[in-house]
Amino acid sequence: MTRILALELRRSAAPGTALLLLLAGGLTLAGGHARWASSSMALVVAQREYQVLLLPLALAAGVWQGCRERRAKVDELFTSVPRPGGLRVVPTAAALALAAAGGYLLATAGSATRLAGTVRYWPPEAGAVVVAGALATVAAVWLGLAAGRLLPFLVTAPLAAVAGAGLLVVSMAPRPGREWLAHTLSPVHDMWLDTEFQTIPLRLSAAQAVWVTGLGLGGLLLFMTANRRTRPVALLPPVLGAVAALAIVPHGRAFVAHPPDPGAQEQVCADGTPVVCVSRVHAALLPAVTPVAREVLGLVAVLPDPPRAVHEDTSTFRPETSPPRRPGVLLADVQLGPDGRLLSPDLLRMRLLQNVLRPHAMCHDGIATEVEKAAVSWLLGREPLPDEAVDPLTTSDSSESTAEAVRLWRVLQRLPEREALRRVDAVRRAEQACRQTRGILA
């Protein structure tokens, strides 16, 4: 059996399948590097989303392999061999499964090497997402083997790929009220995260793994069975897999597709004082964040009751959560660039100073951005700059707001320092109370 498996790994469609999935997976991940450069969970979730392309390819590869005997016109010869047909095709199915899973895993591992310098947090949930994705790829090639044996025509492979891609695209559509069902049965449904502080639950990954395993075993049995009367037995594994998967995953309101990850939100602090902490998922950014944060704490020390420590803001969306407010702790919005590193120290500095002035909850009354920008620039000791000069990713035109901020900043510059400080603190108190700030500086 081992010798036959080695032969199949060399001479079947297995090498081409592995290479195809490796190249397709690697290229799609490389093209979307900015999406997953921030965390390992973002990487594996992006790879799962790209399975909308990989699974149809795996399905077509399985179909191509399943048609091999008919293409070579040796199907009647092999059916006359005394060895049971089911056992005869096991090495072929095993070789193709190893190739499909290997190509998927190698593409993920190759991309993970790009995170070595920026990511130090590798949760077990990320591994579960990868395992479920690899099993889905194996299930696709085994279903393809069955389709190729039942419909051994040249057009079957491309038609199967198109049909598989269409089915996956349809499965990605929102399912209001039945999100738990869509997430369980579709390996690509809603595979994206709002922030690096979210995760994919282990129970969801386990349910997906059970379901695709049952689906793959059904395809394998269908490929192994030549007798039409016994082919309905192949329906048993998918049915059992679906029942088990739906029993594992939470239902209704208890289901949360992207819950917060406490491990990713945990604060990791730098040595020394003032205290500066970032989330564990951004621990590699601590050397870049610490000097900027301590500089800002020094600048705002002139204000009444200034913050004395900086913690990263680990708020999440869907569900909406935010860290508890602590007296004297300033929350930092750490924004990463496309390479997974700190986007801009100057942007972090401005965001920290803005967070000193404004509350972290959104106010219903609009805050005058030019007033806030002038107050922040006075604390910083320099003339206000356009947003596009501070934030490399912004595309807005802030020339009018910046011109008004410069005028207000010059008003502050002409005032005695004590009076200017009083007005800046008045802006701070107004924003924290969600009151209009227009007119305070002038």
C-alpha positions in Angstrom: 0.0 0.0 0.0 2.8 2.4 0.8 4.5 1.7 -2.5 1.3 2.3 -4.4 0.7 5.5 -2.5 4.2 6.8 -3.3 3.6 5.9 -7.0 0.3 7.8 -7.0 2.0 10.8 -5.4 4.4 10.9 -8.3 2.3 10.0 -11.3 -1.3 11.0 -10.5 -2.8 14.5 -10.4 -1.4 15.0 -6.9 1.7 17.0 -7.7 -0.2 19.3 -10.0 -2.9 19.7 -7.4 -0.5 20.6 -4.7 1.4 23.1 -7.0 -1.9 24.6 -8.2 -3.2 25.2 -4.7 0.2 26.4 -3.4 0.5 29.0 -6.2 -3.1 30.1 -6.1 -3.1 30.4 -2.3 0.2 32.1 -2.1 -0.5 34.6 -4.8 -3.9 35.6 -3.4 -2.5 36.1 0.0 0.5 38.0 -1.3 -1.8 40.3 -3.2 -3.9 41.1 0.0 -0.9 41.4 2.4 -2.2 44.6 3.8 -5.4 42.8 5.0 -3.6 40.3 7.2 -0.3 42.0 8.1 -1.6 42.9 11.6 -2.2 39.5 13.1 -2.0 35.7 12.6 -5.8 35.4 13.0 -6.3 37.9 10.2 -4.0 35.8 8.0 -5.8 32.5 8.4 -9.2 34.2 8.1 -8.1 35.8 4.8 -6.9 32.4 3.5 -10.3 30.9 4.4 -12.0 33.7 2.5 -9.8 33.1 -0.6 -11.1 29.5 -0.6 -13.9 30.8 -2.8 -11.1 30.4 -5.5 -9.2 27.5 -4.0 -12.1 25.1 -3.4 -13.3 25.2 -7.1 -9.8 24.5 -8.2 -9.5 21.5 -5.8 -12.9 20.3 -7.0 -11.8 20.5 -10.6 -8.5 18.7 -9.8 -10.5 15.9 -8.2 -12.8 15.6 -11.2 -9.7 15.4 -13.5 -8.2 12.6 -11.5 -11.6 10.8 -11.2 -11.8 10.7 -15.1 -8.3 9.2 -15.4 -9.3 5.6 -16.1 -11.9 6.6 -18.6 -9.5 8.9 -20.4 -6.9 6.1 -20.6 -9.6 3.6 -21.7 -8.6 1.2 -19.0 -11.7 1.3 -16.8 -13.0 -2.1 -18.1 -9.6 -3.6 -17.5 -9.4 -2.4 -13.9 -13.0 -3.6 -13.1 -11.9 -7.1 -14.1 -9.1 -7.2 -11.5 -10.0 -9.5 -8.5 -9.0 -6.9 -5.9 -12.0 -5.0 -4.5 -12.5 -1.7 -6.3 -12.8 0.3 -3.1 -9.4 -0.7 -1.9 -7.9 -0.2 -5.3 -8.8 3.5 -5.3 -7.8 4.3 -1.7 -4.2 5.2 -2.6 -5.4 7.6 -5.3 -7.8 9.3 -2.9 -5.1 9.4 -0.2 -2.5 10.9 -2.5 -4.9 13.6 -3.7 -5.9 14.4 -0.2 -2.3 14.8 0.9 -1.6 17.0 -2.1 -4.6 19.3 -1.5 -4.0 19.7 2.2 -0.3 20.1 1.7 -0.7 22.9 -0.9 -3.2 24.7 1.3 -1.0 24.4 4.4 2.2 25.4 2.6 0.6 28.5 1.2 -0.5 29.5 4.7 2.9 28.7 6.2 4.8 30.5 3.6 2.7 33.7 4.1 3.1 33.3 7.9 6.8 33.8 7.6 6.1 37.4 6.6 4.6 37.9 10.1 7.7 36.8 12.0 9.0 40.3 12.6 5.6 41.9 13.5 3.4 39.3 15.1 4.1 37.4 18.4 0.6 36.3 19.2 -0.4 32.9 17.7 -3.7 31.8 19.4 -5.0 28.2 19.2 -8.1 29.5 17.4 -6.0 30.4 14.4 -4.8 26.8 14.2 -8.3 25.6 14.3 -9.3 27.8 11.4 -6.4 26.4 9.4 -7.4 22.8 10.1 -11.0 23.4 9.1 -9.8 25.0 5.9 -7.5 22.1 5.1 -10.3 19.6 5.7 -12.6 21.6 3.4 -9.9 21.4 0.6 -9.7 17.6 1.1 -13.5 17.4 1.0 -13.5 19.3 -2.3 -11.0 17.0 -4.0 -12.9 13.9 -2.8 -16.2 15.2 -4.1 -14.4 15.9 -7.3 -13.2 12.3 -7.5 -16.8 11.1 -7.1 -18.1 13.5 -9.8 -15.3 12.5 -12.2 -16.1 8.8 -11.8 -19.9 9.3 -12.2 -19.5 11.8 -15.1 -16.2 11.0 -16.9 -16.3 13.7 -19.5 -13.8 16.4 -20.4 -16.3 19.2 -19.7 -17.0 17.9 -16.2 -13.9 19.5 -14.6 -14.5 23.1 -15.8 -18.3 22.8 -15.2 -17.6 21.6 -11.7 -15.3 24.5 -11.0 -17.8 27.0 -12.2 -20.6 25.4 -10.3 -18.5 25.2 -7.1 -17.5 28.8 -7.3 -21.1 29.9 -7.9 -22.3 27.9 -4.9 -19.6 29.4 -2.7 -20.5 32.9 -3.8 -24.2 32.3 -3.1 -23.2 30.9 0.4 -21.4 34.2 1.2 -24.7 36.2 1.0 -26.0 37.4 4.4 -28.5 35.2 6.2 -30.4 37.4 8.7 -31.5 35.3 11.6 -29.6 32.2 10.5 -26.0 33.4 10.7 -25.1 30.4 12.8 -26.3 28.0 10.0 -24.6 29.9 7.2 -21.3 30.0 9.2 -21.5 26.3 9.9 -22.2 25.0 6.4 -20.1 27.4 4.3 -16.4 27.5 4.8 -16.1 31.0 3.3 -19.2 32.8 4.8 -18.4 36.0 6.6 -14.7 35.2 6.9 -13.3 38.6 7.9 -12.7 40.5 11.1 -13.3 44.2 12.0 -10.3 44.4 14.2 -7.3 42.4 15.4 -9.0 41.9 18.8 -11.6 39.5 17.4 -11.4 35.8 16.8 -13.2 32.8 15.3 -14.6 30.6 18.1 -13.2 27.1 18.5 -16.7 25.7 18.6 -17.5 27.2 15.2 -14.2 25.9 13.7 -15.0 22.4 15.2 -18.5 22.4 13.7 -17.1 23.4 10.3 -14.5 20.7 10.5 -17.0 18.0 11.4 -19.3 19.1 8.6 -16.7 19.2 5.8 -15.3 15.9 7.0 -18.6 14.2 6.7 -19.1 15.8 3.2 -15.6 14.6 2.1 -16.2 11.1 3.4 -19.5 11.0 1.5 -17.6 11.9 -1.7 -14.9 9.3 -0.9 -17.5 6.5 -0.4 -19.2 7.5 -3.7 -15.9 7.3 -5.4 -15.1 3.9 -3.9 -18.5 2.4 -4.6 -19.2 0.9 -8.0 -22.5 -0.7 -7.2 -25.4 1.6 -7.8 -27.5 -0.1 -5.2 -25.0 0.7 -2.4 -24.3 4.3 -3.5 -27.0 5.8 -1.3 -24.8 4.8 1.7 -22.6 7.7 0.7 -25.3 10.1 2.0 -24.8 8.8 5.5 -21.5 10.7 6.4 -22.8 14.1 5.2 -26.0 13.7 7.1 -24.3 12.6 10.3 -21.7 15.4 9.9 -24.4 18.0 9.5 -26.3 16.8 12.5 -23.1 16.8 14.7 -22.0 20.2 13.4 -25.3 21.8 14.2 -25.2 20.2 17.6 -21.8 21.8 18.3 -22.3 25.3 17.1 -24.4 27.8 19.3 -27.8 28.7 17.9 -29.7 32.0 17.7 -28.6 34.9 19.9 -26.0 32.7 21.6 -24.0 32.6 18.4 -21.4 35.3 17.9 -19.4 34.9 14.8 -16.5 37.2 15.7 -16.3 37.5 19.5 -13.6 39.5 21.3 -10.3 37.6 22.0 -9.3 38.3 25.6 -5.8 37.0 24.8 -5.3 39.5 22.0 -6.8 42.4 24.1 -4.5 41.7 27.1 -2.1 44.6 27.8 1.6 44.2 27.6 3.6 47.1 29.2 7.0 48.6 28.7 9.6 48.8 31.4 9.9 52.1 33.3 7.5 55.0 33.8 5.2 56.5 32.8 3.3 53.2 32.1 2.8 52.5 28.4 1.0 49.4 27.4 -0.2 47.9 24.1 -2.4 44.8 23.3 -0.7 41.4 23.2 -1.5 41.1 19.5 0.5 44.4 18.9 3.3 43.5 21.4 6.0 43.9 18.7 5.0 47.6 18.3 5.7 48.4 21.9 9.3 49.8 21.3 7.8 52.2 18.6 4.7 53.3 20.6 6.4 53.8 24.0 8.6 57.0 23.2 5.7 58.7 21.4 3.2 57.9 24.3 5.6 59.2 26.9 6.3 62.3 24.9 2.5 63.0 24.8 2.1 62.4 28.6 4.8 65.0 29.1 3.1 67.5 26.8 -0.3 67.2 28.6 1.2 67.3 32.1 0.4 71.1 32.1 -3.4 70.4 32.0 -5.4 70.0 35.2 -5.7 66.3 36.2 -3.7 65.0 33.2 -3.5 61.3 32.3 -0.5 59.4 33.8 -0.5 56.2 31.7 -1.3 55.0 28.2 -3.1 51.8 27.3 -4.1 50.7 23.8 -7.7 51.0 22.9 -9.0 47.4 22.2 -12.6 48.3 21.2 -14.4 45.9 18.9 -17.4 46.0 16.6 -19.9 43.2 16.0 -20.3 42.9 19.0 -19.6 46.4 20.2 -17.2 46.4 23.2 -14.8 48.9 24.7 -12.2 48.7 27.5 -13.4 50.0 30.9 -12.4 53.6 31.6 -9.8 54.1 34.3 -8.9 57.4 35.9 -5.6 58.7 34.7 -5.4 56.2 31.8 -5.3 57.6 28.2 -6.4 55.2 25.5 -4.3 55.0 22.3 -5.6 54.2 18.8 -2.6 52.3 17.4 -3.0 52.3 13.6 -0.9 49.9 11.6 0.4 50.3 8.1 0.3 47.9 5.2 3.5 46.2 6.4 2.1 45.5 9.9 4.2 48.1 11.6 3.3 51.4 13.2 1.7 53.5 10.4 3.0 56.9 11.5 4.5 58.1 14.8 3.1 61.6 14.1 -0.4 60.2 13.5 -0.2 58.3 16.8 1.0 61.5 18.6 -2.0 63.5 17.1 -4.5 60.7 18.0 -3.2 60.6 21.6 -3.6 64.3 22.0 -7.1 64.2 20.5 -8.0 61.5 22.9 -6.8 63.7 25.8 -9.4 66.3 24.7 -12.4 64.3 23.5 -14.4 61.5 25.1 -14.0 58.0 23.7 -17.8 57.6 23.3 -19.2 59.4 20.3 -21.1 62.6 21.0 -24.4 63.5 19.4 -23.4 67.1 19.0 -20.7 67.7 16.4 -17.3 68.7 17.7 -15.6 71.6 15.8 -12.6 69.8 14.3 -10.8 73.1 13.6 -11.0 74.0 17.3 -9.8 70.6 18.4 -6.9 70.7 15.9 -5.9 74.2 17.1 -5.9 73.1 20.8 -3.9 69.9 19.9 -1.4 71.9 17.9 -0.9 74.4 20.8 -0.1 71.5 23.2 2.2 70.1 20.5 3.9 73.4 20.0 3.6 73.7 16.2 1.3 75.0 13.6 -1.6 72.8 12.6 -0.9 70.5 9.6 -3.4 69.2 7.0 -4.8 65.7 7.8 -3.1 64.3 4.7 0.3 65.4 6.0 -0.2 63.5 9.2 -2.2 60.4 8.1 -0.5 58.6 5.1 -3.8 56.8 4.3 -6.2 59.7 4.3 -7.8 60.8 1.1 -9.8 63.8 2.4 -9.1 67.4 1.7 -8.8 69.3 5.0 -7.5 72.6 3.6 -10.5 74.7 4.8 -10.5 73.2 8.3 -6.7 73.5 8.5 -6.8 77.2 7.5 -9.3 77.9 10.3 -7.3 75.8 12.8 -4.2 77.8 11.9 -6.1 81.1 12.6 -7.3 79.9 16.0 -3.8 78.5 16.8 -2.3 82.0 16.1 -4.9 83.4 18.5 -3.7 81.1 21.2 -0.1 81.9 20.4 -0.7 85.6 21.0 -2.3 85.0 24.4 -0.4 84.6 27.7 0.5 81.0 28.4 -1.9 80.8 31.4 -4.8 82.2 29.5 -4.1 79.9 26.4 -3.9 76.9 28.8 -7.2 77.9 30.3 -8.9 78.0 26.9 -7.5 74.7 25.9 -8.7 73.1 29.1 -12.1 74.7 28.4 -12.2 72.9 25.0 -11.2 69.6 26.8 -14.0 70.0 29.4 -16.6 70.9 26.7 -15.7 67.9 24.5 -15.8 65.5 27.5 -19.3 66.8 28.3 -20.3 66.6 24.6 -20.9 70.4 24.4 -20.2 72.5 21.3 -16.7 73.9 21.3 -17.0 76.5 18.6 -16.1 80.0 19.8 -14.2 78.9 22.9 -10.7 79.7 21.5 -11.7 82.9 19.8 
